[in-house]
């Protein structure tokens, strides 16, 4: 039996994004966006609001549009459970520059901390492996450094990292919620005209 996760979610995300360079980051609804924002707002961050289950697939679209750039789609276990079918689409598309990072606390943090399916034994990494993604699981601080380095290298295909964190309430770090501004900010960062 695996012991309870001991990683702090906010510290784990900050560790993954340390020395991020030109990494493009899509963050999922709620806590993943708060975690990414707390690690440092950046023009290369694209925070999702009201797009539950879509972070990994938006990461796929960005990976396909920017094949020379590394993309990290950071989401939670609840959101990725909603978007499980997207893992099959990502596997079929085979982007070498996409890493989906699932911050897994085993709970639905945005709706009252009810236990999620991963808290009841569903392993998102095994689902992703069955689809054809390479996977890693971080349970210790040392695992995060290996993952951080992998975020800066293309793989042989798409990868999914699961970061097992404590179920904890952390203060919200709210990024801007203006979706048009966030889209245009990212486009400008990429040298594209706003639209």
N, C-alpha and C positions, 0 to 999 in steps of 0.2 A: 504494500500500500504506500502511495506517495504521501509525504508529509504536506501539511498546509503550506501554501505559498508564503514566502517571507519578504518578497520584493515590494518596495514602495512604488506605486504606479508613477507618481510625479517624478521621482528620482530616476526610475527606469527610463522613462521617455527622455528626460534631460540627458541621460548617459548615452542613449542611442543617437541623439541629435547633436552631441558635442562635436565640434570641428566638422560641421556638416558640409562645408564647401558649397558646391553647386547643386546639392540634392534638392529635388522638388518634392514637396510633401503635401499629400491630400489627407485631411483628417476627418474622421467620421463624426456624426452627430453626438453632441453632448460631451462627456468626459474626455474622449480622445482629443477633441478640439481644445478643451480647457488645458489639457496636459501639454499639447504642442505649443499653445500660446504661452503658457507659463515657462516653457523652455526658451522662449524668445520669439517675438513676432518677427516675421521675415516676409519680404516680397514674394518669396518662393513658396509660401504656405498658402494652401487653398482650403479654407475651413468650410465644411458642409453644414448647412442649416436646413433641417426639414427634408433630408434626403436619406432617410433610414434605409439601411441595407445596400447603399450605393457606393460607399467609399472605394472598395476594391475595384469595382467596374469603372468608376471615374478614373482611378489610377491606371487601369488598363488603357482607356482612351488616351490619357496623357502619355503613357509609355509608347503607344503606337504613333502618336503625333510628334513625339520628341525622342526618337530611338537612340540618340547619342547621349541623352541625359539619364541619370538614375532617378527612379521614382520610388518613393515610399508611401504606401497607403496605410495610414495608421487608424485602426478601428477598434471597436470593443467586441467582446464575445457576443453580446446580444445583437448588435448590428450585423455581425458576420453570420450569425445563425439565421437571420432574416434573409441574407443574401447567399446562402450556400450554393445555389445554382450558378452563381457568378464564378465560383471556383472552377467549375467545369469549362466555362467559356474562356477563362484566363488560361487554363491548361491547354486548350485547343489552339488558342491564339499564339502561345509560346513566346511572349515577350521576355527577352533576356535581361531587360533593364527594370523590371518591376519586382518589388518586394512588398508583400502584404504583411503588415504587423498587427497581430491581434492581441490587444491588452485584455487578458482574461482574468477577471476576478470572480467568475462563477456566479455573478449576480446581474440583474437588470438595474444598473445604478441610476438611471434617469427616471424610473417609475416607482421607486420605493425600496430598492435593494432586495427584491424577491429573488430567490435562487433561480439561476438560469439552467439551461440544459447542460452546460459544461459543468456547473456545480453538481449536477446529478450524474456525471460520468461521460457525457458525450465529449469526444476529443476532436476538436476542429482540425488538428494536425493530421490525424488519421484519415479524416474525410478528404482533406487536401491531397494527401499522398495517394489515396484511391483515385483521385482525379488526375494525378500526374505531376503535382507540384513537389519540388524539393522542400522539406520542412526542417525546422529546428525548434526546440523548446528551451526557453530560458527559465530556470528556477533559482539561479544564483547570480550574484553580481558579476562573477567572472564570465558567465555566459553572455552577458550584455556586450562586453568588449568585442567578443568574436562576432556577434551580430552587427555591431556598429561598423566594423571593418568590412563586412560583407555588403553593407549598404552602398559602398563606393566601388563595387566591382560587378560587372555583368556576370550573370550565371549562365549555365547551359540552357536555362529556361526560367520560368517564373518561380519565385520562392515564397514561402509563407513561414513567418516566424510567430510563434506564440510566446508571449511573455506572461508568465503566471504571477499575478500580483495579489496582495492582500485585499480583501473586501474592506474598503475604508472610505469614509466621506472626507473629501479634501475640498478646500475652498475653491470656488469657481474662479477661473482666470478667463474672463470673457473677451474674446476677440471681437472685432467689428462684425456686425451682422448684415451689412449692406452687401448683398450677393453681387450686384453689378460692379460695385467698387472692387470687391475681391477678385472678380473675374478680370476686370481691366488692369488691376495691379499686377496680377500674374502674367497677363498678356504683355504688358509693358516690360516686365522682368525678362521675358523671353524674346524681346525685341519685336513684338507684334503690335499692330495698331489696335487700339480699343475698338470695340463694336457694340 
